[in-house]
Amino acid sequence: MYQYDEFDADFVQERAVQFGRQVEDRLAGKITEEQFRPLRLMNGLYLQLHAYMLRINVPYGCLNSTQMRKLAHIARVFDKGYGHLTTRQNMQFNWIKLSDMPAILLELASVEMHGIQSSGNCIRNITADEYAGSAADEIEDPRVYCEILRQWSSLHPEFSFLPRKFKIAVSGSDRDRAVIKAHDIGLRLHKNEAGEAGFEVFVGGGLGRTPFIGKSIRDFLPTQHVLSYCEAILRVYNQLGRRDNKYKARIKILVHEMGADVFGEKVEKEWAEIRETALELADSETARIRGFFAPPAHEKLDDDDSDLAGDPAFATWVEQQTAGHKKPGYTIVNVSCSPVGKPPGDISAAQMDGFADLADTYNFGEMRVTHNQNLVLTDVRKKDLLPLWQKLVTLGLATPNHGLISDTICCPGLDYCALANARSIPLAEKLSERFADQQKQKDIGEIYLNMSGCINACGHHHIGNIGIVGVDKKNSELYQLMLGGSAEEDASLGKILGRGFDEDGIVDAVECVINTYIELREAGEKFIETYRRVGPDPFKEKVYSAPA
């Protein structure tokens, strides 16, 4: 992991002290809430329905065990004993007292963490493939470029007050595990015909009230130009993005209205003017940053799976929760934070502490947060899987549902958020209980169910194979059903199937969709493949065949 230097440490410490003074002024009534709002947002503090919510950056999803224990401490001392993992690979605490914020920020600064630029009209936490550095299909480690972009973008004088928030994601393989096409800028590492690594550049992706899939504006960008090209994109956006209407201020609107080709031409023109400056990434700097992400001290092992049999529950977990590793004898372990009947993404202080211990014992002291609101251990010896699983069972983190229907993405919804129209957590709990049977989940196969409490799409409902969005109709909570979304390299936006449902009705509707898929699918087809083959009509006919 990247380690703070003296400048980094001083900067975060000074910001914590500065915000502490601003909090004191607010509590003393020296500044109004309206004056305080931009100050708190710059430090990741939101005011929600019942309390303040603090969003803490987890750069490109990487945490070490010391940081996780500090988050557990904050959850225990300053919150209600748990935190919430987000779709931007961050951690949120939903019950923060304003008077505690100075102490919390100092606690975070002591372990190289903060909430700076986790909100506001700036470049937010940069996200990446959660398997970065370990994936068998990886072309190059994307964390190197994420860290370079993070350092470049932090308090960038030109891009600290953009027309709207701005999100960047980087993928290191042909398999998109970073949702790059739903970002303002998405960068896909690949190799050209000469075997050189570079980026395909996507712009204008985003969800919310006006969703778009990002458009490719450059097929191959040499890695040394990543800063200058991103700067060119941001300059064009900063100059031409709308500031008169926040709902039309995102870069996706600019790209859509201008057209990707025209936008790309403007970027290329801007880039030509700045690419020969100091923004070109020196090999020495890339090598310096790459040194922070050197592989851990892997042992030389045989790739022997013979120890993975035995207990059927363990075998099921191994089959469902592990992924291929580039080193023989090692595997990647997906750890579910979406147990049946519980809020997706929530993790208790005790689980944080216990998981930190497991990371120290089995994974070189590190872990990852995923955009699916789960955790990952990237470098586990296969021979350690059984004791790891046994300890995860004890912690309540051994649900074998990675990529299955109960492994939902879910925003906090109306239980916490002032913007929400409907509750999403109780719905997620009901759906996971409806499909709790492990064999039934396995029979359904890979499928992604995402839900949001409103059109702002914090739960990524547009890119779920099945998406659910809460709406308000005459002061009643209703849910619209969407089908056909994908967050992967074949990214697509789901489409609303028809009229909305109440909470019980939407659970029945999802089950009807699943049963229809099972009837229609051909051998080996995933849900998204069947849907794309047959279209929405067979599902619509079944779901709405009963009287309203």
N, C-alpha and C positions, 0 to 999 in steps of 0.2 A: 504494500500500500504506500501511497504518497505520504511522506512525513513533512510536517511543517518545518520551515526554517525560522530563523529569528524574526524576520519581517512578518511572516504569516502569524506567528504566535502573538507578537506585539499588536498587530492590527486587530485580531479578534478580541484580545483582552481589552484594548482601548475602546472598541465598539461596545462591548458589554458595559464598561464603565459609563460611556457616553449615554447609552440608552437608560442606564440606571438613573442618571440625573433627569432625563426626560420623563421617566415614570414618576419620580418625586414631584416634578412640576405638575404633572397631570393629577396626581393624588392630592396635591395642595391646592388645586383649582387655579393654578397660574396659567394654564393653557386649557382650551376647550377640547372636547372630544373631536371636533372637526379639525382642529389644529394638530391634535395628537395622532389622528388616523394615519397620515402618510408616514409618520415617524415609526409607529408600531408595525405597519406593514413592511417597512424596510428591514425589519428584524424578525419577520415571520409570524407576527402576532395578529390574529383575527378575532373579531368579536362575533360570537355565534349566539344561538338562541338562549342558552343558559349560562354561559361562561366564556372566557377567552379560550381560544384554541392556538396552540403554539405548533408551528410546522418547523421541523428540524431537517436540514439538508443531510442527505446521505449521498455524497457525490458518486455518480455512476453505480450506486447500490452497494458500495463496499464499506463494511464495518469490521473492526477488530473486536476481540473479546473485552478489552478494557472499555471501549466505547459502549458496547452493549450493556455492560454492568453499570455504567454511568446512566444510561437510559432507564435501566431498571430502578436505580436509586431515585431518579427524578419521578418516575411513575409512582413509586412507593411514598415519597416524601411530599411531593407537590401536586400529585394528581390523585386518581382513585384506584391506583394499583395496576394500571394497564396502559398500553399505548396502542396506536393504530398505524399499520403499515399502509402506504398509499400507492397509487398507480404511477407515481413519479419516483418510486424507490425511496421515499422519505418516511420519517416517523412523525406522527401527530399526537399531541396530548390535548384532550378535549375539555379538561376541567381545571384550567390554570387561573390562579388569582393574580391580578395585576401587581399587587404588592410583592409577589414572589418572583417576578420576572428578573430583576437584577441578580438575585442569587442564582436563579436557574442558568442565566447566560454565563455567569462566571463558572459555574459547574461544567457547562458544556465546553467553554474555552479551555478548561484544564485538560480535556481529552481531544482537542483539535476538532471541535464541532461548533456549529452555530446555526442561526436561522436567516442569515443575511441573504437577500435576493431569493428567498423562497416564496415571495409574493411581490406584488407591485408590477409596474410596467417596465420590466427589465428582463434580462436573460436568466431564466430560472435554472434550477438544478438540472444539469446535463445527465441524461440517462443512457444506459448501454445494455448490451447483452449480459444477462446475469451469469452466463457461463464463461465470460471473458477470461482468457488466459489458460483455460483448461479444456475447452470444447474440442472434440475430435475433428470437427469440420471447420475449425477456425483458420482463417487466412492470415490474420494478424491480430494482436491484442488491441482492441479498441480503447481500452482504458488509458493508454498512452496519449491518444489524441483527445479523449475526454478531459484529461487533466490539463493538457495544454490549452484547450478551449476554456476550461474553467478559470485558469489563471488569467488568460487574456480578457475574459468577459467580466470578471469580478470588478465592480465599480468602474467599468469602462466609461470615461467621461462623455462619450458620444451616445452611448446606448443605455444609460441609467434611467432615462425618461423617454422610452419609446412610445409610439401611439398606443400599444397594448402589450400585454405579457408576451414573452417569446420563449419557445421551447425547442431544444435541440436534442437529437438522439443519434447514437452511433452504433452500427452493427458490424461485427467482425467476421461474418460468414455469409454464405448464400442463404442460409436459413435465418429469416428475420425474427429474432427474439427481442428486439428493441422497439417494435412498432414504429419504425422510422417514417412510414408514409402517413402517419397521423400527427406529424410534428411540423412546426414552422420550417425547420431545416432538418432533413434526414440524410445521414451520410452512411453509405454502404461500401465497406471495404471489399475490393475484389482485385483481380490481377488482369492486366492487359495481355496482348499477344506476346509481348516481350518478357512476360513474367514479373513485371513491376507492379507493386501494390499502389493502389490509388482509390479514390472515392467516386462512386456515382452519387450525384447530388440531387436531392429532391427538395422542393419548396412548396409552401402553401397548403400543407396538410393541417388538419385540425378538426376537432369535434364541436361540441357546444350547439348553440341554436342554429348555426349554419355550417354543417359538416362538409368537409372536402377531403379527398385522398390527394396526397402530395404528388406533384408532377416532376418528372425528371427534366432538369435543365442542363445537365452536363453528365455525359456518360463516364468520363474518366478525368479525374483531377489528381495530379501527382500529390502525394501526401505533404510535400514541403510547402504547398500553396494553400493548405487548409485554412490558415488564419486570414490570408489576404482575400480568399474567395468568400469566406463567411462575412468578412468585413464589407465586401462589395455588396453582398445581398442585403445586409443590415443598413448600409448607407442608402440604397435605393428605397428600402422600406421606410426608413426614417424620414426621407425627403418627401415621399409620395403617399405614404399611408395616411388614412383619414384620421383626423383628430376632433372632428365635429360630432361624431357619433360613435360611442364606444362599441356598439354592436356591429359596426362595419369597419372597425379599426384594425382588425387582425390582418396579417400578411396574406392569409388565405383569400380574403375578400379582394385585396389588391391584385393578386395573381389571377383570380377568377375573372375580374372585370377587365383587366388589361390583356389577359391571355398569357399562358405560360411562355410561348415563343417570344412575345414582345418583352415580357419581364426578363427572360433569359438574356435577350439582346442588351437590355439596359445594364444587367449585371456584368456581362462580358465587357461592355464599354467602361464601366466603372473600374472593373478589375484591371483592365489594361493600363489604367492611370496609376494604380497603386501597387501592382504586383512586384515591381522592381525595388520597392522600398525595404525597410528593415522588417516588414511583416513576413518576408520569406523565412520559412522555418529552417534554421541551420541544423545540419546533421548532428552537430555537437549538442544542441539543445534537445533534440529528439532522443539522442542517446542518453542524456542526463536523466530525462524523465523516464525513459524506458528502464533505467536502472532501478527505479522504485518498484517496478513490476516484474522483477526477475522471478522466475519460477521458484517455488519453495524447494526444499531439499528432499525431492522424491527419492525413494529407495528404488533399487533395480529389482523388479518383481516379475514373476511369471503371470501371464494373464489367465489365471485359473479360476473358473467359476464353480468348481466342485463343492465349495463350502456354502453355496447359496441355497441349497436345497434343505429339506428337513421340515420345520414347522410351516404348515400351509399359510398361516397368517404372515409369517416372515417372507415366504416366497412371493406372496401376492404383493407385499410392500416393495420388495426388491424389483419386481417386474414393473410396477407402476411408477415408482419414485426415483429410479436411477437413470442416468444418461451416459452416453459414451464419453470417455476421457482420452486425451491424446497420449497418456502414459500407460503402458501395460501394468496391470495389477491395481489400477486406480479407477474410481468411478465418481461421477457427479451425483449428489444426493439432493433431491427436491424435498423440502420439508413443508408440509401443509399447515397453514394457519387458518384453514377453513374446515374445522371439524363439523360434523353433522349437528345441526341444531344450534350452532353458535355463530356470532357475527364474524363474517369473513375479514381477515386482516387484523383482528384484535390479538394482542399477546400480553400476558400478564407479567408483572415484575418477576414473579417466581420462574416463569418460563424463560424470560430474558436471561436471568442469572444462570439457570440450568443449561440453556443453550450456549451461553458463553463458555461454560465448563466443557461442553461437548466439542466446541470449536477448538479449544485449547488441546483437548485430548486427541481428537481425530482429524483436525483440519488446519494445523499450523496456526491456530489462533485467529482465523479470519472467517468471514461469512458474507453472504450477499442478500440483499432485499430485491425482490422481483416486482415487475409491474403488475403481476397477478396477485400481489399482496401476500406473498409467501416468502420463505427463506430458502437459501441454498448453501450447501457445503460443497465446495468445488474440487477438493483433493483428498478424498477418503480412500484408504486402502480397502480393497474388496474383502480382505480377511477381517476387517474391523466392522463390517456391516451388521453382523448379528448383535454384538454388544451395543453398537450405536442404536440400532432399532429398539432394543430392549429398554434403553434409557429414554428414547423418544416416546415410547409407550408410557412410561412413568410420568413424563412431562405433559402428556396429552397432545403431542405433536407428531403422531405416527399415523394419521389418517391416510390411507392409500388412495388418494383421489386426484393425483396430478393429471390435468388435462381431461378430467371427467366432469360430469354434469354438476356434482356437488361442490366442485372447486370453483366457486363463483367469484366474480369481481363485484364489489358492492360499495357504494359511497355511504357516508354516514346518514344521509337523508334527513327527514324531518325530525328525527330524534335529536339532532344536534344543529343542523344547518338552517340559517335564517332564509336561505334562498330556495329551499326545497318545497315541493308541492305535495310530496307523499313520503311515507316511510319506506325505506328500502331494507333496513336490517331485519325487521320481522318477516318480510317477504323472503329474503334470502334464507332465513332459518327454516321457514315452512317448505321451501323448495328442496332444501337439502334433506329434510326429513321425508318428503314425498319420494325422493329417489335414493334413500339411504342404503338400500340393499346393494351390497358390493357386487354380486353377480349381475344384477340388473344394470348397474353402472357400466360394468365391463361389457355387457351385451350391447349397450348403446354405443360405446366406444368414444373416441375423441370428440369432444364437443365443448364449446366455450359459451357460457351463460353469463352475461353482464347486465347489471341493472343500476340505474341512477334514479334519484328522487326528483329530478327536474331536468330541463333541457340543457343545463350547463354541462352535463355528461361527464362528471367526475368519475362515474362508474363505467365509462367507455361503452355505453350501451349500443352505439352505432356500429361498433366493430366486433360485437359478440356474434357468434353464429346464431344465437338467440339473444335478442336484446329486449330489455324492459325499461320503460321510462315512466316515471310518475307524473301525472298531470292533475290539475285542479279543475273540477267541473262542478260549478254551483256549490262550492265549499265542500265538495266530496273528493276523497282521494281515489283516483282511478289510475289504471296502468295500461299503457299501450304496448302491444306486442310487435316486435320487429324481427325479421328473419333475413339471413343471407349476408351478415357482416363477417369480416375476417380481419384480423390484426397482423397477419403474416405477410410473406412476400407477395402473395396474391391478394393483397388488401382490397376490401370492398366495404361499402356502407350498406347496412341492413335497411330494409324498407318496411314501413308500417303495414301490418296485415289487414287491419280493419278497426272497428270500434274498440273502445277500451273496456276494461273489466275491473271489478272490485278485487280486493285482495284474494279472496277465496276463488273467484272466477279466473284470475290470471294463473293461479297454480293449476287449476284444471285445464286451462288452455295450453299451458306448456306441456302437460302430460299428453294431451291430445296431439300436439305437434310431434312429440317423441314417438307416440304409437303410430302415427301416420308415416313417419320416417322409416320405422322398422318394417312396415308393410311395403313400402315403395323401394327400399334400397336394394341395390344389386350387390353381389358378393364383393366384400372388401371396401365398400364405399363408406366414407365418413359422412356425417350429416351435411356438411357444407357442399360436398360433391353431389349428394343426392338432390339437395335443394337447387343447385345450379343446373342440374340435368332436367328436373321436372318443373321448376318454377314455383311460384307461390300458390297457384290456384288449387292444387289438391289439398294443401294445408288449410287454405282459407275455407274451402268447402266443408272440411271436417270440423274445424274449430267453430264455425258459425252455423253449423247445421241445427244446433239446438236453439229453441226460441230465446230471445233476449230476456 
